[in-house]
Amino acid sequence: MGKLGVESEDDLRDKIRQGLEGQRAQAAQSQLDAAIDGELLEKHVFELPERLAAKTVDHKVHEVAHKMMKEQGLSSEEGHERAEERRPDIEAATQKGLRLAFIVARLAKQHELGATAEETTQQVRTLAQAQGQDPDEALRASFQEGWIGDVQEQLTQEKVRAWLRQRADVTETAPDAPDA
């Protein structure tokens, strides 16, 4: 039992139960987020700026091509050709993502849910400590390398998501009984 980091079978059962409960909660949250996204997209229909959408789709297609080249050992020509075949799916997903980003940004502004400088700084420090890095050095790097804005955006998105989850009308249903 010691090799597993537990002292008894009961401890092992508790750890397994906690892990399964965590996975269940994460799956439920993912389902809720997907339902919320669907509602937001359905209720807020708008056209994206054409140039932004086109440039973002082109960038994503290029990313997919390079990922395929790296992971599958494809030539540049083959990678780009296969990525182009996936363009319709990439375009649909990218447009959905962009629309959601605009909606979330609008909600953050309307409801004053944007991450503050203090929250962002604290998040960088917390992440650094969790990775065994010097928090002050990580904070300096976040400004120098320009990723502090990404952290702030992510925190804002998390705050909006939490706000939306809190207001969601959730109805849990029992799973269908298996066929006999």
N, C-alpha and C positions, 0 to 999 in steps of 0.2 A: 504493500500500500504506500510505503514511503516514497517509492519511485514516482508515483502518480501525484505526489504532493498532498496526500490525504492520510489521515491516521486510522480511519476505519471504513467499513463498507457504508455505514450511515453517512459519513462525510462525503464519500464518493457519490452516493445517491443524491445528496443535497446539491453537490456541485453540478451534477448532470441535470437535475431538476431546474436549477437556476439558469443553466445554459439554455435549456429548452424553453423556459419561460421568457428569457431574453430574446430568443429567436422568434417566438410567437409574437411578442410585443413589437419587434421590429417589422415582422411581416404585416401585422395589423396596421402599423403606422404607414408602411409603404402602400398598402391598399387604400387607406384613407387619403394619403397624399395624391394618389392616382385619381381617385374619385373627385377630390377637390380640383385638381388640374383640369379634369374633364368639364366640371361645372364652370370653372373660370373661362375656359376656352369657348364653351357653348354660349355663355352669357355676354362675353365681351368679344364680339366679332369686329375686326378692323383689318385694314390692309397695312402691311408693313412697308416702310420706305423701300422702293424697288431696288435701289442701288445697294443699300445695306443688306437686304436679303440675298441678292445675287453674289455680292462679295463674300458673304459669310458661307453660302453654299459652296462656292468655288474653293474657299479655304478648307472647308470640311472634306470635300472630295479629294483635295490634295493631301490632307492628313491621312485619309483612308488609304490612298495610293501608297504613301510612304510606309504606313503600318504594314500593309500587305507585302510590300517589297522586303521589309525587314523580317517579318515573321514567316513568310512563305518563300523567301529567297527569289522573288520574282525580279525580272529586269524592270527598269524604269518604264519602258513602253508597256509591258504586261501589267504592271501595277496600276498605271494610270488608265489603261484600257478597262481593267476589271472594276476600278473605282467608278469610272464613267457609267458602267453598266448599272451600278447601284445608285446613280445620281437621283432618280425619282424618290427612292426611299430616304436618301440623305437629305434631299430638299424638303420632304414632308416633315421629317424629324427636326430639322434645323428651323423651319418656319414655326413649328409648334413651340420649340424652345425659345425662340426670339419673342414670340407673342407672350409667352408666360413671363419672360424676363421683363417685358414692358409692363405687364399687369402687376407683377410683384413690386416693381419700382414705384408704380403709381400708388399702390396700396401703402407702401412704406412711407411715401411722402404724405398722403392723405391722413394717415393715422399716426404719424410721427413715430415710426418704428425703425428708422434708420439707426444703425449702430453708431454709437458715439466714439470719439477719439479715445476716451478712457477705456471703453469696452474693447476696442480694437487693440490697443496697446496691451491690455491685460491678456487678451487671447494669444497674442504673439508670445508674451512671456510664459504663459501656461504651456503652450505648445513646445517652446524651447526647453522648459524644465522637464516635460514628459519625455523628451528625446535626449536628455542628459547634456543639453547645450547651455551656454551662458545666456540668460535672458536679455541682458543688456546688449550683448553682441548680436543676438538674433534681431532685436529691435532695430539696431543700427543697420543691419543688413536689409531688413524689410523696407527701410526708407531708401537706402542706396540702390537696391536692386528693383525697387518699384512694386514689390508684391504686397505692401501694406494695404493698398487699395483692394486687392483681391480678398484679403482677410476681412476687411470692412464689408465688402459686398456679400461675402459668404455669411457673415454674422447677421447682416440685414435680412438676407433670404431666410435664415433660420428663425429670426424673430417674426417675420411675416408668416412663415409656415406654422409656427406655434400659435400665433394669433388666429389664423384660419382654422387650425385644428380645434382650438378652444371654442370656436363659434359653429363648428360643423354639427349638423343634426345626424348623429350616428345611430343606426339601428343594427344591432347584431342579430344574425340569424344562425340557427343551428345548421351544421352541415347536413347535406342529404344523406340518408341512410344508404349504405351500400346495397347493391342488388343481391338478392339471395340466390 
